[in-house]
Amino acid sequence: QLSDTVIVIDRDGCLAFWNRAAERLFHLSAGAVLGRRPHDVPLSPWFNAVDEQAVVAAVRRGEVARRERLYSNGNGRSVHLEYSVTGLSGADGVSAGMLVVVRDVGAAKRRERELEQEIEAMRSASDALRMVRGLVPICSHCKQIRDSKGSWHEMDAYLREQCGVRFTHGICPACLRHLHPDYDDHAPTSR
């Protein structure tokens, strides 16, 4: 019932245990692989020769070998796997083989990338806010803003681009009185 792939390689280097998750991952039944050596089984993904040497050396030193890689699963798609290999020993302390546990970490990696993108978006927004809160070079006459490259921009376009600010337009009471006194109920009337 485990979702993780569990494989046991005995002391003679033959596959001795192959769970249902291994069958799903490798598309090979236990009956097709048990008793065979990993090299004799078309395992994809599996260790390349360099990985296998490093794993075997680590297990001999009593370490747990851990790897994480993106592999092709043979049908045009990729799967991100994390696997660990540890030595097994019998009650007498003699090596009994190796235990291989493989986990599909693709969903976790996708979520990790999404979080990194969200963090980067927050950093950008924070940088933009810091820049807006700091000194902003603005023309004293037309109110255009100079960016860090020396180009001048309309204030609303600049803030929209830098901070994601959107504007609606209206007219303040002072401008209404000055520019459109006929529409202002509080404007002084000429007598």
N, C-alpha and C positions, 0 to 999 in steps of 0.2 A: 504493500500500500504506500510505500515511500515515494515521494515525488523525485527524490534525488536518485541518481544512478549509483548503484552499488555493485562493484565487481571485485572478486577475489581471485588473485593469481597465486597458485600454490608454489611450494618451494622448488618444484621442477619447472616453473615458468609456464604452467598451463592454466587456462581459465577454469576455475573451480566453482564460481558462483556468478550468476548473471541475473539481476532482478528484472521485473517488468519495466521499470523506468529505463534500464539499459536497452531492453528490446525496443522501446519507443524511440529512444535517442538514436540508436545505431541502425534501426530497422532490421535487426537480426534476432531470431528467436534463441532462447537459451539452448535448445537442442542443437542448433547449428554451430554453436561456438564452444560449448563446454568440452573440456578435455583437449582443446587445441591451444596452440601458442598464439599470443596476440599478433605476431607477425604473419601468421597463416590465415588470419581473418581480415576481411576487407573493412577495417575499422576507419571510419571517417566521421568525426575527427578522432585522431589519436596522436600520440607523441611522435614528433619527428625523431630521427636518430640522435641528434644532439640533446633534445629534451629527455629522451629515454636514458641516455648515459648519465645526465645530471640527476635524474630522478633516482636511478638505481644507486648512484654514489651517495646521495643524500640519505636514502633508506638504510644503506650499509652503515652510515655514521649514526644511525638512530634518530635522524631528523624526519620531520614531515615535509615532503616536497609539495609546494603549492605553485600552481600556474593559473594564469587567466589569459584567455585568447578569444579572438573572433574566428570562428571556423565556418566553412561552407558545409551545409548539411546535405549536399548532393542534389537538391531540387531547385537550385538557383537562389536560395535564400541563405542568410547567415544566421548563426546562433552564437551568442556570447556565453562561453563556458568558463567556469571556475572549477578546477579539480585539485584534489589533494590526494597524495599517496603516502601511506605509512606502512612500516613493516609490521608483520604479524609474527608472534613467536608462540611456540607451544608451551605447555606447562613446564617442560624441561629447560626453557629458555633458548632453545634452538630455533632459528628462523623457520617460520612456517609459510612464508610467502609475503604477499603485499595486499593491502586493502586500498582500493581506488574508489573515491567518492567524487562524482561529477554533478555539478549543479548548473542549471541554466540561469544565468544572472542578467539576461537581456532586459527584462522589465525593470530591474533595479538600475541598470546602467542607463536606460532611457529616462527614467525619473531623475537620475543624477544629472544627466545632461539638461533636462528641463529646468531643474533647480539652478544649475549654473547659468543658464540663459536668463532666468528670472533675477538672479543676483546681479548679473551684468547689466540688465535693464535698470535695476534699482541703483546701481553705481552710477550709470550714465545720468539718471534722473537727479541723483544727489549731486553729481558734479555740475549739472546744469543749474540746479538751485543755488549751489555755492557761488557759481559764476554770476547769477542774477543778483544774489545778495551782496556781492562785492561791488567794486567800482565798474560801472558800465560806461564806456565812452559814447556820449550822445551829442549830437549837433545841437547847439543852443538855439539855432534858428528853426530848422525843419524837423527836429527831433528824431532823425535817423540814427541808428546805432551802428557803430563800427565793430566788426567781428575781429577775432584774433588774427585773421589773414589780411586785415586792412580794408576789407570791402564794407560798403555802407548798405544798410537794409532799413526798410520801413519797420517801425517798432513792432507792429502786430505780426508781420511776417517773421521778424527775428525771434520774437518770443514763441511763436508757433513752432518754428523749426528747432529752437534750442530747448524748449521746455514742454512742448506739446500742448501749449495753451491755445484754446480756441476763443475767439471773440464774438460777441454780439455787439450791435451798435445801437446807440441811443443818443440822447442829447441831455446834458446836465442843465439844471435850472438857470445857471448864470448865462450859459450860451443861448439858451432858449430866449431869455429876456433880451440879450444883446442882438442875436441874429433874427429872431422871429417874435418881436414884441406883440404882434397881433394874436398869436396863439397862447400867450402867457396871461393867465388870469390875474397874476400878482404884479404885472408890469404897471408902472405909473402911466396914466393916460395924459395926453397933452390936452389942455383946455384953452 
